[in-house]
């Protein structure tokens, strides 16, 4: 099939003399349209298409075996998520009488189908032969037949359709094209029990031209097996690739990785198998990868597995073979939902233990989670996501909205019952509400989906996840990279990370039919505003990630030792001064206090989070803290006189807290403790941006002081009160800010190159 295609090298009689001097085959992995009708394309992509590589390898195999005779065969690949499709240039190629041109739109998923059809029609308008294949055409024909309107539209446009895998068939299709007799339909998946063996099929081939458009050229994709034995009702895999597992030989997998390592420098793979854990030859495959690592070819990988019980050696050997991450189709933490969707192999009570086993092996767990299953409500989804974060504790999550895709049991049954489904295939991407949910409106469903992303990739949860991996630098920095990718995609670019890259591009003329093409000045003005907002958002995002880094980075032994000493002394002082109680009282009163009271108290709230590392710092703090008591009493008298009784009661409570403190000789003890500490602290020790939390009596790294500065500055700018910003203070802060941000960026780049 064109969604995952490879071929056993079949043999055909020579194609015979041809009037063409060259056969040029263009393989295109199409993108999709966004909600405004623009093609989704990025400056740098992230996930290369495995289908593109597989078709490329299959075509090169036909070329090398000279199955088509002596005619030179040229293969050109395009991945539209990261490359602009040069439509006019491709059309010009077709005008060369000596060249036979074939355009193949490959790996087309349902949400990419409208874009694929639009491209196909452009090429067909100039008489170019076009083939479309992928999960959409395969799933539709397998489950519903070829009379579906979308398939019939392709036939009417003389666009050839492929359904199923083309092992042993690809050379025949190419020969038909050369002879000018392409068939309307090539269907190879009628019998899912007798699909082709892929044991010794030709290896995928990576295109250096295409890989230049991706963020990490060392990141590859490959399939080592196909099919899945389970029967999830929302799944299209089992109705296209079957429920019988078929595998590449371990020797061929090792050969692929070895070749790509030396030829293209690929050191990390996403194995796209739907279920690596159900491979019969999983042990032999792991052993082949272990042997590669012993040769010095230290390739690592991510794989997809299920939550069913594994053989006892599976996780251990996976780690030894180079597995750094597993993608697990958890789908839900609600047993009723799992039962409704045929996920009987998933048992919620076992999730935590399963994930702990992977963590113990040093492997990151990435879970797939579906929102919109039958028993979901907006409130229940929020509770379930909290349970996922707090109890199950995966390291990464991808969220999807339940979507009936052609090729799934759910889709066929809904169609039989005549239930409403959004007719726009472009929205069948698992990121839009395309059916009516029994317990949520479309708006509630969408809000629950978006909130799941925000909650899981909140600063607090990213800190929690990275903190548990900071003992392992490679895992830590790989996760940091993933968080940049995922949070940028889901919450800034507003696209699913699986289809997103970095920095969205919008070509004015590549717009879906039915959407107006903006005049150039209008388009440029819109894009200027969008890019400006993007850069502002990115600046805030980098600050957030820097804060995450500060709070989770691994500290040196010396730094840890002295931070613990400082924390111990300051914790004792903060308890004696009852600062946590004071902060709690102030937090409760904040909404009712008048503006002048908050103006007085806000700076002292920030002061209480300052770290103290010397006797001088202590004396300065105590002086300012005592001054607060005097100001509170004075302000209280004014509020009582003005009749603001509620605010007065809060202030009186704070004053009473101050009055209840009896320090005696303890100040002198603290001063002496800091004097002794200061004598021991190495002069080289730097503790930048350390804060203190009075509630937990712990020191932590943070740049909240700069956040406060930027918040105040933004307010002033909005009010156009630019004269209130002191230039020297702004310059000093910017220099300080830039210095640490540069340090963070340099560390991130260095670790990314290393890992």
VENURPE-V908182 format. One record per residue. N is the residue number from 1. SS is DSSP state (H for helix, E for strand, - for the rest). Layout:
# VENURPE-V908182
N/SS ; N/SS
This chain:
# VENURPE-V908182
1/- ; 2/- ; 3/- ; 4/- ; 5/- ; 6/- ; 7/- ; 8/- ; 9/- ; 10/- ; 11/- ; 12/- ; 13/- ; 14/- ; 15/- ; 16/- ; 17/- ; 18/- ; 19/- ; 20/- ; 21/- ; 22/E ; 23/E ; 24/E ; 25/E ; 26/E ; 27/E ; 28/E ; 29/E ; 30/- ; 31/- ; 32/- ; 33/E ; 34/- ; 35/- ; 36/- ; 37/- ; 38/E ; 39/E ; 40/- ; 41/E ; 42/E ; 43/E ; 44/E ; 45/E ; 46/- ; 47/- ; 48/- ; 49/- ; 50/H ; 51/H ; 52/H ; 53/H ; 54/H ; 55/H ; 56/H ; 57/H ; 58/H ; 59/H ; 60/H ; 61/H ; 62/H ; 63/H ; 64/H ; 65/- ; 66/- ; 67/- ; 68/- ; 69/- ; 70/- ; 71/- ; 72/E ; 73/E ; 74/E ; 75/E ; 76/E ; 77/E ; 78/E ; 79/E ; 80/- ; 81/- ; 82/- ; 83/- ; 84/- ; 85/- ; 86/- ; 87/H ; 88/H ; 89/H ; 90/H ; 91/H ; 92/H ; 93/H ; 94/H ; 95/- ; 96/- ; 97/- ; 98/- ; 99/E ; 100/E ; 101/E ; 102/E ; 103/E ; 104/E ; 105/E ; 106/- ; 107/- ; 108/- ; 109/- ; 110/H ; 111/H ; 112/H ; 113/H ; 114/H ; 115/H ; 116/H ; 117/H ; 118/H ; 119/H ; 120/H ; 121/H ; 122/H ; 123/H ; 124/H ; 125/- ; 126/- ; 127/- ; 128/- ; 129/E ; 130/E ; 131/E ; 132/E ; 133/E ; 134/- ; 135/H ; 136/H ; 137/H ; 138/H ; 139/H ; 140/H ; 141/H ; 142/H ; 143/H ; 144/H ; 145/- ; 146/- ; 147/- ; 148/- ; 149/H ; 150/H ; 151/H ; 152/H ; 153/H ; 154/H ; 155/H ; 156/H ; 157/- ; 158/- ; 159/- ; 160/E ; 161/E ; 162/E ; 163/E ; 164/- ; 165/- ; 166/- ; 167/- ; 168/- ; 169/- ; 170/H ; 171/H ; 172/H ; 173/H ; 174/H ; 175/H ; 176/H ; 177/H ; 178/H ; 179/- ; 180/- ; 181/- ; 182/- ; 183/- ; 184/- ; 185/E ; 186/E ; 187/E ; 188/- ; 189/- ; 190/- ; 191/- ; 192/- ; 193/- ; 194/- ; 195/- ; 196/- ; 197/- ; 198/- ; 199/- ; 200/- ; 201/- ; 202/- ; 203/- ; 204/- ; 205/- ; 206/- ; 207/- ; 208/H ; 209/H ; 210/H ; 211/H ; 212/- ; 213/- ; 214/E ; 215/- ; 216/- ; 217/- ; 218/- ; 219/E ; 220/E ; 221/E ; 222/E ; 223/- ; 224/- ; 225/E ; 226/E ; 227/- ; 228/- ; 229/- ; 230/- ; 231/- ; 232/- ; 233/- ; 234/- ; 235/- ; 236/- ; 237/H ; 238/H ; 239/H ; 240/- ; 241/- ; 242/- ; 243/- ; 244/- ; 245/- ; 246/E ; 247/E ; 248/- ; 249/- ; 250/H ; 251/H ; 252/H ; 253/H ; 254/H ; 255/H ; 256/H ; 257/H ; 258/H ; 259/H ; 260/H ; 261/H ; 262/H ; 263/H ; 264/H ; 265/- ; 266/- ; 267/- ; 268/E ; 269/E ; 270/E ; 271/E ; 272/- ; 273/- ; 274/- ; 275/- ; 276/H ; 277/H ; 278/H ; 279/- ; 280/- ; 281/- ; 282/H ; 283/H ; 284/H ; 285/H ; 286/H ; 287/H ; 288/H ; 289/H ; 290/H ; 291/H ; 292/H ; 293/H ; 294/H ; 295/- ; 296/- ; 297/- ; 298/- ; 299/- ; 300/E ; 301/E ; 302/E ; 303/E ; 304/E ; 305/E ; 306/- ; 307/- ; 308/- ; 309/- ; 310/- ; 311/- ; 312/- ; 313/- ; 314/H ; 315/H ; 316/H ; 317/H ; 318/H ; 319/H ; 320/H ; 321/H ; 322/- ; 323/E ; 324/E ; 325/E ; 326/E ; 327/E ; 328/E ; 329/E ; 330/E ; 331/E ; 332/- ; 333/- ; 334/- ; 335/H ; 336/H ; 337/H ; 338/H ; 339/H ; 340/H ; 341/- ; 342/- ; 343/- ; 344/- ; 345/- ; 346/- ; 347/- ; 348/H ; 349/H ; 350/H ; 351/H ; 352/H ; 353/H ; 354/H ; 355/H ; 356/H ; 357/H ; 358/H ; 359/H ; 360/H ; 361/- ; 362/- ; 363/- ; 364/E ; 365/E ; 366/E ; 367/E ; 368/E ; 369/E ; 370/E ; 371/E ; 372/- ; 373/- ; 374/- ; 375/- ; 376/- ; 377/- ; 378/H ; 379/H ; 380/H ; 381/H ; 382/H ; 383/H ; 384/H ; 385/H ; 386/H ; 387/H ; 388/H ; 389/H ; 390/H ; 391/H ; 392/H ; 393/- ; 394/- ; 395/- ; 396/E ; 397/E ; 398/E ; 399/E ; 400/E ; 401/E ; 402/- ; 403/- ; 404/- ; 405/- ; 406/- ; 407/- ; 408/- ; 409/H ; 410/H ; 411/H ; 412/H ; 413/H ; 414/H ; 415/H ; 416/H ; 417/H ; 418/- ; 419/- ; 420/- ; 421/E ; 422/- ; 423/- ; 424/- ; 425/H ; 426/H ; 427/H ; 428/- ; 429/- ; 430/- ; 431/- ; 432/- ; 433/- ; 434/- ; 435/E ; 436/- ; 437/- ; 438/- ; 439/- ; 440/- ; 441/- ; 442/H ; 443/H ; 444/H ; 445/H ; 446/H ; 447/H ; 448/H ; 449/H ; 450/H ; 451/H ; 452/H ; 453/H ; 454/H ; 455/H ; 456/H ; 457/- ; 458/- ; 459/H ; 460/H ; 461/H ; 462/H ; 463/H ; 464/H ; 465/H ; 466/H ; 467/H ; 468/- ; 469/- ; 470/- ; 471/- ; 472/- ; 473/H ; 474/H ; 475/H ; 476/H ; 477/H ; 478/H ; 479/H ; 480/H ; 481/H ; 482/H ; 483/H ; 484/H ; 485/H ; 486/H ; 487/H ; 488/H ; 489/H ; 490/H ; 491/H ; 492/H ; 493/H ; 494/- ; 495/- ; 496/- ; 497/- ; 498/- ; 499/- ; 500/- ; 501/- ; 502/E ; 503/E ; 504/E ; 505/E ; 506/- ; 507/- ; 508/- ; 509/- ; 510/- ; 511/E ; 512/- ; 513/- ; 514/- ; 515/- ; 516/- ; 517/- ; 518/- ; 519/- ; 520/H ; 521/H ; 522/H ; 523/H ; 524/H ; 525/H ; 526/H ; 527/H ; 528/H ; 529/H ; 530/H ; 531/H ; 532/H ; 533/H ; 534/H ; 535/H ; 536/H ; 537/H ; 538/H ; 539/H ; 540/H ; 541/H ; 542/H ; 543/H ; 544/H ; 545/H ; 546/H ; 547/H ; 548/H ; 549/H ; 550/H ; 551/H ; 552/H ; 553/- ; 554/- ; 555/- ; 556/- ; 557/H ; 558/H ; 559/H ; 560/H ; 561/H ; 562/H ; 563/H ; 564/H ; 565/H ; 566/H ; 567/H ; 568/H ; 569/H ; 570/H ; 571/H ; 572/H ; 573/H ; 574/H ; 575/H ; 576/H ; 577/- ; 578/- ; 579/H ; 580/H ; 581/H ; 582/H ; 583/H ; 584/H ; 585/H ; 586/H ; 587/H ; 588/H ; 589/H ; 590/- ; 591/- ; 592/- ; 593/- ; 594/- ; 595/H ; 596/H ; 597/H ; 598/H ; 599/H ; 600/H ; 601/H ; 602/H ; 603/H ; 604/H ; 605/H ; 606/H ; 607/H ; 608/- ; 609/- ; 610/E ; 611/- ; 612/- ; 613/- ; 614/- ; 615/H ; 616/H ; 617/H ; 618/H ; 619/H ; 620/H ; 621/H ; 622/H ; 623/H ; 624/H ; 625/H ; 626/H ; 627/H ; 628/H ; 629/H ; 630/H ; 631/H ; 632/H ; 633/H ; 634/H ; 635/H ; 636/H ; 637/H ; 638/H ; 639/H ; 640/H ; 641/H ; 642/- ; 643/- ; 644/- ; 645/H ; 646/H ; 647/H ; 648/H ; 649/H ; 650/H ; 651/H ; 652/H ; 653/H ; 654/H ; 655/H ; 656/H ; 657/H ; 658/H ; 659/H ; 660/- ; 661/- ; 662/- ; 663/- ; 664/- ; 665/- ; 666/H ; 667/H ; 668/H ; 669/H ; 670/H ; 671/H ; 672/H ; 673/H ; 674/H ; 675/H ; 676/H ; 677/H ; 678/H ; 679/H ; 680/H ; 681/- ; 682/- ; 683/- ; 684/- ; 685/- ; 686/- ; 687/- ; 688/- ; 689/- ; 690/E ; 691/E ; 692/E ; 693/E ; 694/- ; 695/- ; 696/- ; 697/- ; 698/E ; 699/E ; 700/E ; 701/E ; 702/- ; 703/- ; 704/H ; 705/H ; 706/H ; 707/H ; 708/H ; 709/H ; 710/H ; 711/H ; 712/H ; 713/H ; 714/H ; 715/H ; 716/H ; 717/H ; 718/H ; 719/- ; 720/- ; 721/- ; 722/H ; 723/H ; 724/H ; 725/- ; 726/- ; 727/H ; 728/H ; 729/H ; 730/H ; 731/H ; 732/H ; 733/H ; 734/H ; 735/H ; 736/H ; 737/H ; 738/H ; 739/H ; 740/H ; 741/H ; 742/H ; 743/H ; 744/H ; 745/H ; 746/H ; 747/H ; 748/H ; 749/H ; 750/H ; 751/H ; 752/H ; 753/H ; 754/H ; 755/-
